Amino acid sequence: MSVQEPPAPPEEPALFQKASRALGWSLASTMLSRLSTLVIGIALARILGPEEFGTFAVALVVLTAVLSFNELGVSLAIVRWPDDPEEIAPTVATLSVVSSTLVYIACWFGAPAFAQALGDESSIPVIRVLALSVIVSGLVATPVGLLQRAFKQKQKTVADLATNWTSAAVSIAFALSGAGAMSLAIGQLSGSVAGAVIFFAYAPRGLRFGFNRSKARALLKFGLPLAGSSIIVFATTNVDRIVVGTVLGPTALGYYMLALNLANWPITIFSQPVRAVVPAALARLQQDRPAMRSAFLSAAGLLAVIALPACLLLSGAAGPLIRFLYGDVWDPASTVLVWLGLLAALRILFELFYDYFVVLASTRVVLVVQTVWFVALLPALYLASVHGGLEAAAAVQFGVALVLVLPLYLVDLYRTGVSLGTLLSRVAPALLGGAVVAVAAVAVTRTGWPDLAVLMVSGVVTVGVMALLGYRLRHVLRELRSAGVPAEG
C-alpha cells in the first residue's frame, strides 16, 4: 500500500489571507499616521526652530534607548509562542510592567547625567516627562502582542491614529503657548496614554496580571538575549545622535534629527507595517522551513520594490525637499539626508533579516552582527564628526553598513539555506529601479528649477518606477493572498 502525502494544513490559506488583510490595514494606518506626522512636524519645526528641536531630540534619544529593552524582550514571545499565547499573557504583563517601572526610576535619577553627556542640560525635565512613556509601553506590551499575533491590524490602526492625533493636538497647542521643547514631550506622552486606552479595550480579555515561574523562566530565556540584542541595536542605530549631540551640540543635533526623521519615512511607512505582520506569519511556518524561507524571500522582494525607490528619492532630491517643507533655515540638514536616505534602504532590509532570525530563535546571530556593527561604527563616527561635521557623520554610517554589516547578514542567511543568488534575484529589480530614481532626481535638481517643480518631476518618476516593479510582481501578491507561498528561486 502506498503512503499518501498528508493534505496541506487548512490553516495555511487562511493564514496568508489574514496576513494580507493585516498588512493592508498596517500600511493604511502607517501612511495616514506618517502623513499627519509630516504636517505636524513641519508646523512644529517652524514654530520651535533648530535649537528647541535639538533639545527635544536629546530627550528622544534617551526614550528610544530605554524602549529598546524596557520589557526585557518578553512581549515578542507572544508573537512566536508555539502554543496558546493566552497561557503566558499574564506573566508577560507582569514582567513588562515591573521592568518598565524600574527603567523609568533609573531614567528619573539618570536624567542629569544623560543630558550632560548629550550636551544639553536644559533637556533634563523634558527627559523626565517623556520617559513616562516607558511605563505606558510596558502596560500595553501584552495587548499589542496579542493583537499582532491575531493579525488584528484594523484595531491597531485605530489605536495608532488616536495616538498620533492626540500627540499632535497637544504638542501644537503647547508649542503655540511657548512651552518650547516640553510641548513635544507632553504631546507624545498624551498620545501614548490615549493609544493605550484603546489597546486595552481591543485586546482579547483585556490586561491581566499573573506570574508562573516556569513560564517566566522560558520567557526570560527567550527575551533576555533579545533584549541584549535590542540594546546593541539601539546603540548602533542611535550612537549617531549621541555622538552628534556630544561633539557638535544640540543645534547640529536638531538639523541631524530633522534629516533622520525624513530618512525614516520609508522605514516607518513600508518596513514597520511588514514587521507587524511578517514575523507572525513566519512563526506559523516554523515546522516547514522551505515554506518559511520562501515566504521570507517573497517579503524581501516586495519590501524592496516599494521601499528602495522611495529611499533613493530622498537622497537624490534632499535639498529641494528640505527647503520646500521646512524652509531655508533648515537647509544644513539636506547634506545629511543624502546619506541617511541611502542608509535607510539598507536598514529596511536589515530589519527584515532581524525578524527572520528572531523567528528562527537565532537571536545570538543578531547580537553578534549588531555588536560588530557598533564596535566598528563608534570610532569611525566620532572621527568623522570631529573632522568632517554633519555630512561626514552621515556618510560614514552608510559606508560601515554597506561594507561590513551587509556581508555579515548575508553569510548568516546563507547558513540558514537562503543563498545570495536567490536573495539577489528578488531585490535586484528594486535596486535597478532605485538607481533610476536617484539619477533622475539628481538630474532634475541640477536644472535649477524651483524646488516644487523638482519634487513633482522626481515624484512622478518614482511612482512610475514603483508601479512598474509592482506590476512585475503581481503574481507574488496573488499567491500570498490565495493559498500560498511562492516557490523559491
N, C-alpha and C positions, 0 to 999 in steps of 0.2 A: 504494500500500500504506500503510495507516495504521500509525502508530508506536504501539506498545503501551507503556503505562506500565510501568516496571520493577517487579518484585514488591518488596514490603516486605522489608527485610533480615530474615533469620530470627533475627538476634541480638536484635531488639527485644523480642519477648515474653519470651524467656529473661532479658533484661536486667532487666525490671521484676519478674519473678518473683524473681530473685536479690536485687534491691534491696529488695523487700518482705520476704523472709526475713531479709535482713541487718538491716533496720530493726527487725523484731520482736526479733531477738536483741539488738540495740543497746539497745532500750527496756527489755527484761528485765534486761540487765546493769546499765544505769544505775539503774533503780528499786531493784534489790537493793543496789547499791552505796550509793545515797543513803539507803536505809532503815538500812543498817548504819552509815553515817556519821552519821546523825542520832542514833542511840542512843549512839554513841561520843562525838560532840560534846557531848551532854548530860552524859555522865559526866565528860568532861574539863573542861567549863566549870564544873561544880560542884566538881571537885577543885581546879582551878587558881585560879579567880576572875578578875575583870576585869583585874587588873594583870599577872599572868603570861600570860594570854591575849593581852594587848596586846603584850607583849614578843615572843611568837611571831609576832604579826601583823606587826610591824616586819620580821622576817626573811622572812616570806612575801611581803611586798611586793617585796623585793629578788629573791627567787626568781622570782616572776611576771614581773618586768621582764626578767630575762635569758633566761627560757624563751621570751619572745616573739620573740627574734631569734637565739638561740644557734646554730641550724644554718643561718642565713642564708636561710631560706625555701626551700631547695632540695628538702627532702623532699616538699613539696606537688607538686613537678613529677612525682613518681612517679604521683600520682593522675590528673593530666590529660595525661601524656605520650601523644602520639598513636600511638606505636609500642610495641614490646615494652618494658615498664619494666625488664626484666632487663638491658637493654643499658646503662642508666645507674645501676643499683643500686650497683655497686662505687664509682663516682665519688661518688655521693651519700653513701655511707657514709664515705668518706674526708673529704670536705668537712665533714660533720656532726660527726665526732669531733674533727677538728683545731680547728674553730672553737669547739666546746663546751669543749674543754680550755683554749683561750686565754681564753674568757669566765670560766671558773672561776678561773684565775690572777688575772684582774682583780678578781673578787669577793673573793678572799682578801685582797689588798692594799687593796681599796677598802672592806672591811667597816667599819673605824672611821669613815670619812667618811660612809658610808650611815647607820650607827647614830646618829651625831651629828646628821645632817640630819633624821632622823626623831624625834629627841628621846629616845632610849633607848640609852645606851652599853652597857648590860648585854646587849644583843642581839648584840654582836659575835661571840662564839663560836657562838651559835645560827645566825647568818648563814653562818658558815664551814662548819658541818656540813650545814646544809640545802642550801647551794649545790652540794654534791657531786652532788645530783640532776641538775644540769645536764649533767654528764658522762654519767650514765646515760641521760638523754634523748637525747643525741647518738648514743649507741650503738644505741638502739632505734628511731631515726627511720626508718631504711630498712625494717626488718622491719614496723613498724607501717604504713608507707605501702603496702607490698606486700600486706599483709593487707586493708587498706582498699580497695585497687584491685580485689582479687579478691572483695570482699563477704564475707570470712570473719569475720563478726562473732561467730560462735559461738566461735571460737578466741580472739578478742579478749575475749569475755566472761569466759572462764576466767582470762586474764591479769589483767584488771581486778579481778576478785573476789579473786584472790590478792594483788594489790597492796593492796587496801583492808583485807582481814582481817589481813594481816601488819602493816600500819601500825597498825591498831587495837590488836592484841595487844601490840605493842612499846610503843606510846605509853602505854597504860593501865598497863602493868607499871612503866615508868619513872616515870610520874606518881605512882603509889602509893608508890614508893620515895623520893619527894621530889626528883626531878630537875627539877621546875618546867618552864619553857618548853622546856628542852633535850629533854624527853621527846617533845614533838611533832616536833622536828627529827629525832631519831634514828628515831622511828617512821616518819615519811614517807620517809626515806632507805632504811630497811629494806624498806618496801613497794615502793619503786621498783626495788630490786635483785631482789626476788622476782618482780615482774612482768616484768622484763627477761629473766630466765632462761626464762620460759615463752614470751615473744615470740620469742626466739632458736630455741626448739625448734619452734615452729609455722611460722615464716617459711619461704617457699619458698627452698630452697637455703641457708638459714642466713644468717649475716652474712659478706659478702665485701668485701674492700678492693681498690681499684684506682684508677687515675687515667687518664682520657682527656682530653687537653687540649681538644679541640673540644667534647666533651660538657660539660666543666667550664665553658667559656665560655657555652654555651647555657643551662646550669643557673643560672649566676650572673646572666645577662641576665634570666632569669625570676625568680629568687629575690631578688636584691638590692632591686628596687623593692618586692617583697612584704615583705621584712624591714624595709625602711624604713617601710612602711605599718604593719607589726606594732609597731614601736617607737612610732609615733604612737598606734596603737590602745591599746598598754599605757599610754602617758602619759595618754590620755584616760580610760581606764577605771580607772586606778589613782591618778590625781592626787588624787582624793578622799581616799584613805588617807594619802597623803603630806602633804597639807595638814592633815587632821585630826590626824595624829600630831605634826606640827610645831607647829601652833597650839594644840591642845587637850591634847596629852600622850598617853602610852601607855595610861592607863586609859580615857580617852574613846575612843581607838582600839580598845580591847577591846570596848566597847559597840558601836561602829560596825561592827566586823568580825563580831560575832555577828549583827547585823541583816542585814549584807551576805550572810553565809553562808545565812541563811534566804531572802533575796530571790533568791539564785542557784539555789535549788532548782528552780523551773520551768525555768530556763535549762539546768541540768545534766540534768534528767530528760527534758525534751522537745526542747530545741534541740540539745544536743550529739549525741544519737543520730541526729537528722535530718542534722546536719552530717557525721556519719561515713559517710553513705550517699549523700545527695543530690548532692554535688559529683562523685562518681564516676559516678553515673547521668547527670547533666547533661553531663559530659565526653564520654560516648559519643554524645551527640546534637549535638555541635558542628557537624556538617555539615548539620543540619536545624534551623535556627534557629526556625521556627514550633513544631516539636515541643518544642524546648528551652524556649521561653517558656511553652508550655502546661504542661509538667512543673513549671516554676518556680512558676507560679500555683497549680497544684494543691497543691504542697508548702506554699505560703504559707497557703492556706485551711485545710489540715489542721492545720498547726502552730498557727495562730491559734485554732482551735477547742479544742485541748487545752491550750494554754498560757495564753491570756489570762484565762480564768476563774480559773485557779489563781493567777496573779499578783495579780488583784484580790481574791481571798480573803485573801491575805497582808496586803494593805493594809487591808481592811475589818475584819479580826479580829486586828490586830497586837498589841494589848495583851494580850488573853487568851492568845494563842499564846505570846508571850514568857514570861509569868508561869507558865503551866502547864508548859512544857517546862524552863525554866531556873531558875525561882524569882524571888522578888520583887527580889533583889539586882540582877537584870539588867533591871528594868523601864525604865530610861532608854533602852534600845535600841528600845523599841516605837515611839516617835515617829519614829525613823529609818526603821523598817521600813515605815511608812505610805507614805513617798515612794519608797523603794527598790523596793517591790513594783510601783508604777506604772512606774518606770524599767525594771524587768526586762521588762515587757510590750513596751516599745519596743525594748529591746536584743535580744530574741529575733527580732524582725523585721529589725533591723539586721544581725544575724549572717547571716541568710539572704540578704539583699541583698549582703553582703560576699562570700559564697561564689559567688553568681551572677556578680558582676563578675570574680572570680578565674578562673572557668571561661571567661569571655569574654576573658581576658587583658587586662582593663581595670583593672589594678592601680593605675594612676595616678588613676583616678576615686576609688578608696577612699582613696588617700593624700591627695588634696585635701580630701575630706569630713572625714577624721579630723583633718587639720591645722587646718581652720577650726573644728571642734568643740573642739579643745584650746585654741586661741588665745582663743576666746570663754569657755570654761569656767574657765580658770585664774584670771583676776582676779575673776570672779563668785563662784567657790567660796571664794577667800581672804577676800573681803569678807564673805561670808555667814558663814563660820566665825568671824571676828573679832567680828562684831556680833550674830550670831544663834545661835551654837553649833551643836550636832549637828543639830538638826532643820532649821535653815536650810541647812546644808551639803548635806543630802539633798534638800531641796525645790528648790534652785537647779539641781541636776543634771537633775531631771526637766523643769524649765522650759526649759533650754537644748536638751535633746534634742527636746522637742516642738516648740518654736518655730523652731529653727534647723536641726537635723540631719535631721529627718524630711522637711521640704520639699526639702533638697538631694538626698537619696537619691531622692525621687520624681521630681525633674527629670531626674536621670541615668537612672533606669529608663525614663522616657518616651522618652529619646533612643535606647534600645535596642529600642523597639517595645512596651514594657509601659505601657499607658495607665493613668492614675489611676482612671478609671471601672471598668476591668476588675479592677484590683487591689482597689479598694474593695468591689466586688461579692463578692469572695472572702472578705474579712475582716470585712465589716460584721456578719454574724450573730454572729461571735465577740465583736465589740465590744459588741453589744447584750446578749449573754449575760453577758459580764463585768460590765457595768453592773448587771444584775440581781443578780449575786452580791455585788458591792460594797455595794449598797444594803441587801440582806438582812443581810449580816454586820454593817454598822454599826448597823442597827436592832436586831438581837439583842444586840449588845454593850451598847447603851444601856438594855436592860431591867434590868441589874443582876444577871442570873443568874450562877451560878458559871461560872468560865472553861471547865470541861469541857463544861457544857451549851451554852454559846455556840459552842464549837468543833464540837460534834456537830451542832447545827442548821445552822450555816453550811456544814459539810462536806456534809451531805445535800443542801442547795440546790445546792452546786457540782457534785456528782456528777450530780444530776438535769439541770442545765443542760448539762453536758458530754455526757451520754448523748443528750439531745435533739438537740444540734448534730451529734454524731457520726452519729446515725441519719439526719439530713438529708443528710449527705454520704456515705452508704454506697455510692452509685453510683460516686463517685470512687475509693474503695478498690477496688471490683471492677474498674474499668478499669485501675488501676495494677497490680493483681495478675495480670490476664489478659494482654491484648495491648497494651494501650496507654495512650496518653496522651490524656486528655480534651481535647476541643476548647476553644479559648479562648472567653472571653466568659461 
